[in-house]
Amino acid sequence: MNSDDVAYFKAWFADYVAAYYTDNPTRNQTIRLKQEHTERVCKEIVILGQALHLASQDMLLAETMALFHDIGRFPQYATYGTFKDTISENHAELGLKELARHQVLSICSDTEQSLITKAIGYHNVRTLPEDEDERSLLFARLLRDADKLDIWRVLIDYYAHRDEGPNSTIELDLPNTNTYSPAILNAICQHRMADLRDMATLNDFKLLQISWVFDVNFRPTFRAVHNRQYVEKIAAYLPQTREIQQLVAMVQAYVEEQKS
């Protein structure tokens, strides 16, 4: 793979996404959200790769993984009108089907295709398989970190402007109440990533996002979380109870320790 291949992939991706725009402004806003998210994840993974001193060939592979990691979101939304995998399809698996159907990765070697498709397939799993080879896991972890860094940014920006127009697709149709689930809190207290299945409210979704720090893999990612104040910014949109404040302080201490 070379830089010309990545340029081709980017042009192909732009054409692919363009076909999903319609004359519906609301749908277009949602499609644009995912397209812009993809562009930023590409930038995030390059920054992380540089910080980790990846070889130039690996940087090209990483950027390609980032470019295609959410391609399944577009047919998912067009078909089901949701980004909730549990009531539609697994968007990573759907994305891999799209890449295979269009044979877009055919210019890559078999090894490159394997690394790219594994990273995409693993980017949204709860835990990575223990029996996978280290090179595949490296790229999967890199993509998962880059993806989180931008999802945090997107959601914080959304919460800041939510009053201007709530988006049920982003909120996974969760009710916006003052409550939150003990199971979500317990996971964070145990330094575990919370489970999607335990979510019952929008506050649970926000707490879940905070719990993602326990699935971060690299020090440069922790430094970005700290410097951008992601945990604090999400916490600002949660009920300011003593329980939440203590929880947030514990997570902040964890990030501080891991970034050094």
C-alpha positions in Angstrom: 0.0 0.0 0.0 1.2 3.5 -0.8 -0.1 7.1 -0.3 -1.8 7.0 -3.8 -3.9 4.0 -2.6 -5.0 6.0 0.5 -5.9 8.9 -1.7 -8.0 6.6 -3.9 -9.7 5.2 -0.8 -10.6 8.7 0.3 -12.1 9.6 -3.0 -14.0 6.4 -3.1 -15.4 7.0 0.4 -16.5 10.5 -0.5 -18.4 9.2 -3.5 -19.9 6.4 -1.5 -21.2 8.7 1.2 -22.5 11.3 -1.3 -25.1 8.7 -2.5 -26.7 8.7 1.0 -27.6 12.4 1.0 -31.2 13.2 0.2 -33.5 16.3 0.2 -34.3 15.6 3.9 -32.3 18.1 6.0 -32.5 16.1 9.2 -31.3 12.9 7.6 -28.5 14.8 5.9 -27.4 16.3 9.2 -27.1 12.8 10.6 -25.2 11.5 7.6 -22.8 14.5 7.7 -22.2 13.9 11.4 -20.9 10.4 10.6 -18.9 11.6 7.6 -17.2 14.3 9.5 -16.6 11.9 12.4 -14.8 9.6 10.0 -12.6 12.4 8.8 -11.6 13.4 12.3 -10.9 9.8 13.3 -8.5 9.6 10.4 -6.7 12.6 11.9 -6.7 11.3 15.4 -5.2 7.9 14.4 -2.4 9.7 12.5 -1.6 11.8 15.6 -1.6 8.7 17.8 0.5 6.8 15.3 3.0 9.5 15.2 3.2 9.7 19.0 3.8 5.9 19.0 6.4 6.2 16.2 4.7 3.8 13.8 6.4 3.0 10.6 5.2 4.9 7.5 3.6 1.8 6.0 1.7 1.2 9.3 0.5 4.8 9.3 -1.1 4.2 5.9 -2.8 1.0 7.1 -4.0 2.8 10.3 -5.5 5.7 8.3 -7.3 3.3 5.9 -8.8 1.4 8.9 -10.0 4.7 10.3 -11.5 5.8 7.0 -13.6 2.7 6.6 -14.3 1.8 10.3 -17.8 3.3 10.3 -18.8 2.7 6.7 -21.6 0.4 7.9 -23.3 3.4 9.6 -24.5 4.8 6.3 -26.6 1.8 5.1 -27.6 1.1 8.7 -29.1 4.6 9.1 -30.6 4.5 5.6 -32.3 1.1 6.2 -33.2 1.3 9.9 -33.2 5.0 10.8 -31.0 4.3 13.8 -27.4 3.9 15.0 -28.5 1.4 17.6 -26.9 -1.9 16.7 -29.1 -4.0 19.0 -32.3 -3.1 17.1 -30.7 -3.1 13.6 -27.4 -4.7 12.6 -23.9 -4.7 13.9 -22.5 -1.7 12.0 -19.0 -3.1 11.9 -20.1 -6.3 10.3 -22.4 -4.4 8.0 -19.4 -2.2 7.0 -17.3 -5.3 6.2 -20.1 -6.6 4.0 -20.1 -3.3 2.2 -16.3 -3.3 1.6 -16.5 -6.9 0.3 -19.5 -6.1 -1.9 -17.7 -3.2 -3.6 -14.3 -5.0 -3.5 -12.7 -1.7 -2.5 -9.8 -3.4 -0.7 -8.9 -5.5 -3.7 -5.8 -3.3 -4.3 -4.3 -4.3 -1.0 -2.3 -7.4 -0.2 -3.9 -10.3 1.6 -2.0 -9.4 4.8 -3.1 -5.8 4.5 -6.7 -6.8 3.9 -6.7 -9.0 7.0 -5.3 -6.3 9.3 -7.8 -3.7 8.0 -10.8 -6.0 8.2 -9.9 -7.3 11.6 -9.4 -3.8 13.0 -12.8 -2.7 11.6 -14.5 -5.9 12.9 -13.0 -5.4 16.4 -13.5 -1.6 16.7 -16.9 -1.9 18.5 -16.6 -5.2 20.3 -16.8 -5.1 24.1 -13.5 -6.9 24.6 -10.8 -7.8 22.2 -10.1 -11.6 21.7 -7.2 -12.9 23.7 -6.1 -15.3 21.1 -5.5 -12.7 18.3 -2.0 -12.0 17.1 -0.2 -8.9 18.5 0.0 -7.0 15.2 -3.7 -7.3 14.7 -4.4 -6.2 18.3 -2.1 -3.2 17.9 -4.1 -1.8 15.0 -7.4 -2.7 16.7 -6.4 -0.9 19.9 -5.2 2.1 17.9 -8.5 2.4 16.0 -10.5 2.0 19.2 -8.6 4.8 20.9 -8.8 7.1 17.9 -12.6 6.4 17.5 -13.2 7.2 21.2 -11.3 10.4 21.1 -13.6 11.8 18.4 -16.8 10.3 19.8 -16.1 12.1 23.1 -15.7 15.4 21.2 -18.8 14.9 19.1 -21.0 14.0 22.1 -19.7 16.9 24.3 -20.4 19.3 21.5 -23.9 17.8 21.1 -24.7 18.1 24.8 -23.6 21.7 24.7 -26.1 22.5 22.0 -28.8 19.9 22.8 -31.4 22.5 23.8 -31.3 23.8 20.2 -32.7 20.4 19.0 -32.4 17.0 20.6 -31.4 14.2 18.3 -33.0 10.8 19.3 -30.7 8.9 16.9 -27.6 10.2 18.8 -29.3 9.5 22.1 -30.2 6.0 21.1 -33.8 6.9 22.0 -33.0 6.9 25.7 -35.3 9.0 28.0 -33.7 12.1 29.4 -34.5 11.8 33.1 -32.6 12.7 36.3 -32.0 9.0 37.2 -29.0 6.7 36.5 -28.5 3.0 36.9 -26.6 1.4 39.8 -25.1 -1.2 37.4 -23.4 1.6 35.4 -22.0 3.2 38.5 -20.8 -0.2 39.8 -18.9 -0.9 36.6 -17.1 2.5 36.9 -16.3 1.9 40.5 -14.7 -1.4 39.5 -12.7 0.3 36.8 -14.7 -1.5 34.1 -16.3 -0.3 30.9 -20.0 -0.2 31.5 -22.3 -2.4 29.6 -24.7 -1.1 26.9 -27.3 -3.5 28.1 -27.5 -1.7 31.5 -28.4 1.6 30.0 -31.9 2.9 30.7 -31.5 6.7 30.6 -29.5 9.4 28.8 -27.5 9.8 32.0 -26.5 6.2 31.8 -25.3 6.9 28.2 -23.1 9.7 29.5 -21.7 7.6 32.3 -21.0 4.9 29.8 -18.9 7.4 27.9 -17.0 8.2 31.0 -16.3 4.5 31.6 -14.6 4.3 28.2 -11.4 5.5 29.8 -11.1 1.9 31.2 -10.8 0.7 27.6 -8.1 3.2 26.5 -4.9 1.5 25.4 -2.1 4.1 24.9 -0.6 6.9 27.0 -0.9 9.5 24.2 -4.7 8.8 24.3 -4.8 9.3 28.0 -2.9 12.5 27.6 -5.4 13.7 25.1 -8.3 12.8 27.4 -6.7 14.7 30.2 -5.7 17.8 28.1 -9.1 18.1 26.4 -10.9 17.6 29.8 -13.3 15.1 28.3 -14.3 13.5 31.6 -15.0 16.8 33.2 -17.0 18.1 30.3 -19.2 15.1 30.1 -19.6 15.1 33.9 -20.9 18.7 33.7 -24.1 17.4 32.0 -24.8 14.8 34.7 -26.7 15.3 37.9 -24.3 17.0 40.4 -24.9 14.5 43.2 -22.2 13.6 45.7 -22.2 10.1 44.3 -21.5 11.3 40.8 -18.8 13.8 42.0 -16.9 11.1 43.9 -17.1 8.9 40.8 -15.8 11.6 38.5 -12.9 12.3 40.9 -12.0 8.6 40.9 -12.0 8.5 37.1 -9.9 11.8 36.9 -7.3 10.2 39.2 -7.2 7.1 37.0 -6.6 9.2 33.9 -3.9 11.2 35.6 -2.1 8.1 36.7 -2.3 6.4 33.2 -1.1 9.4 31.2 2.3 9.6 32.9 
